[in-house]
């Protein structure tokens, strides 16, 4: 089934990639549309993926900076895992409310 998207939807989806630098795959997933459709729109408009995304991230030489970054990232992961568990429980709770 081919879904039709209006011009406003198309423009907004493309702006998320072009202006905000977001990944087309993630944008398409968030919007509930096929990735290939969004990529085709982008290519038709003359958009080209940034070469910067293929480069490795420059890491600082200072080990203490790296350790601090690891600690921060581990904290973020723990927070996100906690949030996910809360959302799972809330989803189950509300699903049972409708029965």
C-alpha positions in Angstrom: 0.0 0.0 0.0 1.5 3.3 -1.1 0.8 6.1 1.4 0.6 9.7 0.2 2.2 12.4 2.2 1.3 16.1 1.8 3.8 18.8 1.0 3.9 20.1 4.5 4.8 16.7 5.9 7.4 16.2 3.3 9.0 19.6 3.9 9.1 19.1 7.7 10.6 15.6 7.4 13.3 16.9 5.1 14.0 19.9 7.3 14.7 17.5 10.2 17.5 16.0 8.2 18.9 19.0 6.3 18.6 21.8 8.9 19.0 19.8 12.1 21.5 17.3 10.8 19.5 14.3 12.0 20.0 10.8 10.5 17.4 10.1 7.7 16.9 6.5 9.1 16.0 7.8 12.5 13.8 10.6 11.3 11.9 8.1 9.1 11.5 5.7 12.0 10.3 8.5 14.3 7.7 9.6 11.7 6.5 6.1 11.0 7.4 6.2 7.3 9.7 4.1 5.0 13.3 5.2 5.1 13.6 4.8 1.3 10.8 7.4 0.8 12.6 10.0 2.9 15.9 9.3 1.2 14.3 9.6 -2.2 12.8 13.0 -1.3 16.2 14.1 0.0 18.1 13.0 -3.1 15.5 14.5 -5.4 16.0 17.8 -3.6 19.8 17.6 -4.2 20.8 16.7 -0.6 24.0 14.8 -0.1 24.9 13.0 3.2 27.6 14.7 5.2 31.1 13.2 4.9 31.8 14.2 8.5 29.7 11.4 9.9 32.1 8.8 8.4 35.1 10.3 10.3 36.2 9.0 13.6 35.6 11.1 16.7 38.7 12.9 17.9 39.5 11.7 21.5 41.3 13.8 24.0 44.8 12.6 25.0 44.1 13.2 28.8 43.1 9.9 30.4 41.3 11.7 33.2 39.0 13.4 30.6 38.3 10.0 29.0 37.5 8.5 32.4 35.1 11.4 33.3 33.4 11.0 30.0 33.0 7.2 30.5 31.5 7.8 34.0 29.1 10.4 32.5 28.0 8.1 29.7 27.5 5.2 32.1 25.3 7.4 34.2 23.3 8.4 31.1 22.9 4.7 30.2 21.6 3.9 33.7 19.2 6.8 33.6 17.8 5.7 30.2 17.5 2.1 31.3 15.5 3.3 34.4 13.3 5.5 32.2 12.7 2.5 29.8 11.7 0.3 32.7 9.3 2.9 34.0 7.7 3.2 30.6 7.4 -0.5 30.2 5.6 -0.7 33.6 3.3 2.2 32.7 2.5 0.6 29.4 1.5 -2.6 31.1 -0.5 -0.8 33.7 -2.5 1.2 31.1 -3.0 -1.8 28.9 -4.6 -3.7 31.8 -6.8 -0.7 32.6 -8.5 -1.0 29.2 -9.5 -4.7 29.7 
